[in-house]
């Protein structure tokens, strides 16, 4: 995923693995990054990467299963300007996590969610308060960008 300058943004990297997306964001000026992955081994490698790059003071690592663990991250998500979502392919994790993120009040207005998913994993144009604003295909990989929209109460989804 190509990233634009991210000066001052707060980033959340879900299914972080080695942390490549969040680390790239920090290197491009993001203020903070929160990394979430269930695997302790991945989180240890991530911590090592952050320390080696002197980025650990601007990062937090969470060990949590997704999408269930999003409730635990409520305050973090409400502060996020940009959320990366790069779950393992071949499951419904992209759709399920995007659906949880699309619940009104989970993200702040104007937040962006960038989802990397397999071309066979079709994501809707709208998911709760999230609306797709861009989509690019790279072979079997698709990168879909969503933005939160504040909607008047009672308006359909």
N, C-alpha and C positions, 0 to 999 in steps of 0.2 A: 504494500500500500504506500503510495507516495503521500507524503505529508507536507502541508503548507507550514509557514512559520507559525509557531504556537506560543509566542511570548505571553507569559502570564497566565496561561490556561491551567485549569485543574483537570487532570486526566484520570480515567479509570480503565485499567486493562484487565478485562475478564477472560478467563481461560488463558492466563498469562504465559504459562510455560516458562521459557527462558527470559521472558520479559522484553522481547525485541521491540514490540510496538511502543510500549510505555517508555522504554529506554531511549528510543528514537525521539519520542516526543520531548523528553527531558533534555536531550541534546540539542533540540531545536527551540529551547527556551520555555517549555512548560514550567509552571511554578511548582507543581506537585504532581505525583502520580501514585495512585493506589493500585496494587497488583493483586489479583485474586486467582488462586488456583487450588485445587483440592489436593494435589500430590505434594507431600512433604519433600520428596527428592527434588522436584522442580523448584519448589520454593527455596531450598538450600542453594541450588545453582543460581537462582535469581539473586538471592542475597549476596552471593559471591560476586556476581556480575556488577551489581550496584556498588559494592564496596570497591572493586577494582577500578571502576570508572569515577569514583568519588561522587556518586549520586545518591548514596544512601540517606543523607540528611534531608532529601526532598522526596523520599519514598516511604510507603508503608506496604507491608505484605500481609495478606489475609489468606488463611487456609480455610476454604469454604467450598461446599458443593453448590453448583449452580444448576438451575436458577433458584433453588430453595434458599440459598444463603443470601439472596439479595435483601431480604428483610433485615438482616444483621447489618447491612451496609447503608441503611436509610439515610443517615446524615451525610455520608460520603457521596452518595448518588445525588442528593439534593444540591450539593456544591459543585458537581461535575459540569464542566463545559463540553467535554468530549469523552465518549465511552467507546472503547474498542471491544469488539466481540468476535473472537476467533475460536469457536468451539471445534471439537473433533468432528470430522465429516461422518456421514452415514448414520446419524441419529437425528432426533428432532430438537437438539439442544439450541440451534440458532433460532428457530421459530419460538420455542418455549421461553427462552431467555428474552428475546425481543418482545414477546407478549407481556412478560412480567415488567419489563422496562417501560412499556407503553401504558401502564396503569397510571391514570391521572394522579399527579402528586409525587410520583417516584423520581422524576427528573425535573429540573427547573426549566422554565420556558426558554426556548432557543438553544437548548442542549443539542448536540449532534451525537448520533450513534453510528459508528462505522462497523459493518458486519462483513466478515469474510466467510463465504459459504460455497458449497459445491453447487455447480450449475443445476443439478437435479433437485436441490433444495429450494423450491420456489417460495419466496417470501411475498406476502401481499404488499400492495402500495401503501396501505394504512394499517397500523396495528395500535389500537387505542389512540393515544394522543401523538403517536409518531407517524410521520408522513415521509415516504421515500422521496428524496430530492435529486438523487443521482444513482446510476448503476452502471458499472463497467464490468465487462467480461474479459478474462484472461485465460483462454483455454477452458479448462474445466472449473476454474475458480471465478467466482463473481464477488465483487466488492459493491455492497449496497450502502448508501448513506441516507440516514433518516434524520429528521429534525423534529423536536417537540414543538407542538403548537398549542398555545392556550386557546381553548374553545369556550364559547359562552355556555353556561350551564344549560342542560337540556338538549343541546345540539347533538344530532346523531353521530355515530362513529363510523 
